[in-house]
Amino acid sequence: MAGRVFLYNWKTGLRVDLLLDFPLPTREIANRAAKIGKTPRTLRVAAPEDLLRLKEIAYADRKSAADAQDLEFLRNLLDRRVSPGHTPPP
């Protein structure tokens, strides 16, 4: 996927992807995104449904095992949120 950079913390192993060329409508993704932090250091994190769609696009392009694992994780997360008897967080 073109237009993408990532930040990586070697100590924690955490990788954060930053998309610069969005394959989905950015305004819709931004409206559904969670805001983390406080102004002026607010970070928007895409909603799980949007992360799933973006990961599906990436997997279709790369067929990466890591993308397949991410897809499984996101689908399980979304299944737990909508399963009967489960009350999603406010």
Backbone bond lengths (Angstrom), bond angles and torsions (degrees), N, CA, C in turn:
res aa  C-N    CA-C-N  psi(-1)  N-CA   C-N-CA  omega(-1)  CA-C   N-CA-C  phi
1 M - - - 1.455 - - 1.529 107.79 -
2 A 1.316 117.08 123.75 1.455 121.82 -179.77 1.524 110.44 -75.79
3 G 1.342 115.67 160.49 1.445 119.78 176.38 1.512 113.95 71.10
4 R 1.333 115.55 46.99 1.458 119.57 -175.69 1.525 109.23 -141.65
5 V 1.314 115.67 138.68 1.460 121.81 173.10 1.523 107.34 -133.54
6 F 1.314 116.32 163.53 1.450 117.96 177.17 1.512 110.67 -139.27
7 L 1.317 114.79 155.39 1.456 123.23 174.79 1.520 106.35 -110.32
8 Y 1.318 116.84 139.05 1.460 120.14 -178.13 1.521 109.80 -134.49
9 N 1.320 115.66 130.24 1.462 121.46 176.71 1.527 107.43 -103.60
10 W 1.327 116.87 108.76 1.466 121.92 -176.41 1.524 111.70 -63.46
11 K 1.310 117.01 -32.24 1.460 120.28 -177.45 1.529 111.56 -68.68
12 T 1.331 116.69 -43.25 1.462 120.60 -177.25 1.524 113.41 -97.49
13 G 1.339 116.88 -17.54 1.458 120.36 -176.23 1.523 112.95 78.21
14 L 1.331 117.65 10.61 1.458 121.97 -178.39 1.522 109.89 -82.08
15 R 1.328 115.11 130.82 1.464 121.73 176.87 1.514 108.12 -119.91
16 V 1.327 116.68 132.61 1.453 122.69 177.74 1.520 107.84 -120.46
17 D 1.334 116.21 121.85 1.463 121.46 177.57 1.519 109.95 -90.19
18 L 1.314 115.97 133.75 1.458 122.22 174.77 1.524 107.41 -113.78
19 L 1.330 116.07 119.69 1.459 120.44 -179.64 1.516 109.68 -92.93
20 L 1.321 115.56 129.69 1.456 121.11 -179.81 1.524 111.34 -107.30
21 D 1.324 116.53 -17.30 1.459 123.26 179.98 1.523 106.68 -128.05
22 F 1.318 117.74 100.12 1.460 121.96 -171.84 1.521 111.97 -87.47
23 P 1.338 116.32 129.61 1.465 119.90 176.81 1.533 112.75 -83.79
24 L 1.332 117.22 -2.60 1.460 123.19 178.80 1.524 108.99 -125.52
25 P 1.338 118.28 160.12 1.476 120.46 179.95 1.539 111.62 -60.00
26 T 1.310 116.29 114.68 1.462 121.01 -174.60 1.518 113.38 -64.53
27 R 1.301 118.16 -34.76 1.468 120.49 -179.09 1.529 109.89 -63.03
28 E 1.329 116.84 -41.53 1.466 120.26 178.92 1.526 111.08 -65.89
29 I 1.324 116.73 -42.40 1.468 120.44 178.24 1.525 109.88 -62.45
30 A 1.319 116.77 -44.84 1.474 121.03 -179.65 1.524 111.42 -63.36
31 N 1.320 117.82 -38.57 1.468 120.84 -179.49 1.528 111.85 -66.14
32 R 1.330 117.43 -31.72 1.462 121.08 -179.15 1.530 112.61 -91.21
33 A 1.314 116.96 -9.67 1.464 121.03 -174.53 1.526 112.24 -70.11
34 A 1.330 114.54 149.09 1.470 120.84 173.95 1.524 108.00 -83.14
35 K 1.316 115.97 140.08 1.467 120.82 176.99 1.525 108.01 -97.97
36 I 1.311 114.80 125.98 1.462 120.96 -179.01 1.525 108.15 -120.49
37 G 1.328 116.04 134.59 1.460 120.92 179.99 1.512 110.87 97.66
38 K 1.308 114.19 -172.99 1.458 121.33 -179.27 1.514 109.20 -126.66
39 T 1.326 114.69 148.64 1.454 120.72 178.67 1.520 108.92 -55.48
40 P 1.291 121.47 136.14 1.456 128.19 7.89 1.537 113.19 -92.29
41 R 1.301 118.10 8.13 1.471 120.57 -176.48 1.533 111.63 -104.97
42 T 1.309 116.45 46.93 1.452 121.22 179.42 1.523 109.22 -85.49
43 L 1.308 115.65 133.50 1.458 122.75 178.25 1.518 107.77 -117.94
44 R 1.302 116.71 132.52 1.459 120.58 176.45 1.519 108.88 -98.15
45 V 1.326 115.56 129.93 1.460 121.84 178.92 1.522 107.52 -114.63
46 A 1.315 115.57 125.97 1.463 120.76 -177.40 1.519 111.37 -57.35
47 A 1.329 115.94 145.58 1.464 122.33 176.88 1.533 109.19 -63.11
48 P 1.334 117.34 151.10 1.468 120.18 -179.47 1.530 113.74 -52.79
49 E 1.326 118.17 -37.68 1.462 120.93 178.74 1.529 111.07 -62.90
50 D 1.328 116.19 -39.58 1.463 120.28 178.54 1.525 111.12 -72.69
51 L 1.337 116.42 -38.92 1.465 119.49 176.00 1.528 110.49 -60.19
52 L 1.335 116.32 -40.12 1.461 120.75 178.79 1.523 110.08 -61.69
53 R 1.315 117.45 -47.69 1.475 120.30 -179.16 1.527 111.01 -62.88
54 L 1.328 117.42 -43.14 1.469 120.46 177.97 1.520 111.28 -62.74
55 K 1.328 116.57 -40.12 1.464 120.43 179.82 1.521 110.54 -68.80
56 E 1.340 118.17 -35.77 1.464 121.04 176.19 1.530 110.58 -61.97
57 I 1.321 116.35 -40.17 1.472 120.83 177.76 1.519 109.84 -65.18
58 A 1.329 117.09 -44.87 1.469 121.11 179.76 1.525 110.52 -62.89
59 Y 1.326 117.04 -43.15 1.468 120.61 -178.94 1.528 111.08 -64.64
60 A 1.313 117.10 -40.07 1.464 120.45 178.67 1.530 110.83 -61.33
61 D 1.330 116.23 -31.63 1.464 121.14 -179.02 1.525 112.21 -83.23
62 R 1.349 117.85 -40.61 1.470 121.38 -170.91 1.520 115.18 -105.99
63 K 1.326 117.21 -27.43 1.480 122.11 -174.33 1.530 111.33 54.50
64 S 1.318 116.66 39.90 1.460 122.83 -178.33 1.530 110.83 -80.12
65 A 1.334 116.73 140.47 1.466 121.33 175.89 1.525 110.26 -62.84
66 A 1.323 117.14 -36.55 1.470 120.68 178.06 1.526 110.34 -63.76
67 D 1.334 117.29 -39.88 1.467 120.49 177.21 1.525 110.28 -64.52
68 A 1.325 117.45 -39.34 1.470 121.17 178.77 1.529 110.25 -62.40
69 Q 1.326 117.33 -40.96 1.464 121.01 177.53 1.523 110.71 -65.08
70 D 1.326 116.46 -41.91 1.467 120.59 178.19 1.526 110.58 -62.06
71 L 1.341 116.53 -41.47 1.465 120.39 178.22 1.523 110.98 -60.79
72 E 1.322 116.51 -44.87 1.466 120.34 178.98 1.528 110.73 -60.85
73 F 1.329 116.58 -45.12 1.462 121.19 179.22 1.531 111.16 -59.92
74 L 1.336 116.53 -49.07 1.466 120.49 -177.53 1.529 111.74 -64.96
75 R 1.326 116.89 -40.11 1.475 119.58 178.04 1.520 110.99 -64.50
76 N 1.321 117.05 -42.13 1.469 120.26 176.92 1.525 111.14 -63.06
77 L 1.313 116.83 -42.33 1.464 121.43 177.84 1.526 110.94 -59.33
78 L 1.320 116.27 -47.13 1.460 120.38 -179.66 1.525 111.47 -68.20
79 D 1.330 118.14 -36.70 1.468 121.31 177.28 1.525 110.53 -61.80
80 R 1.333 117.47 -41.66 1.469 120.88 179.35 1.517 111.33 -65.99
81 R 1.330 117.04 -33.83 1.465 120.32 -179.03 1.519 112.70 -69.87
82 V 1.335 117.60 -28.27 1.455 119.92 -175.50 1.520 112.86 -110.88
83 S 1.331 118.13 3.91 1.459 120.04 -178.37 1.525 110.72 -69.95
84 P 1.350 117.14 148.73 1.458 120.44 -179.87 1.516 111.97 -59.59
85 G 1.316 116.39 141.06 1.457 121.33 179.37 1.507 114.36 82.92
86 H 1.307 117.15 -5.98 1.462 121.01 -179.90 1.517 108.13 -97.59
87 T 1.305 116.72 127.86 1.450 121.52 176.49 1.517 108.81 -100.14
88 P 1.348 117.49 114.68 1.461 119.02 -179.92 1.515 111.24 -65.30
89 P 1.342 117.10 152.73 1.465 119.96 178.20 1.516 110.84 -64.27
90 P 1.332 117.40 153.71 1.484 120.22 -179.11 1.512 112.11 -66.39
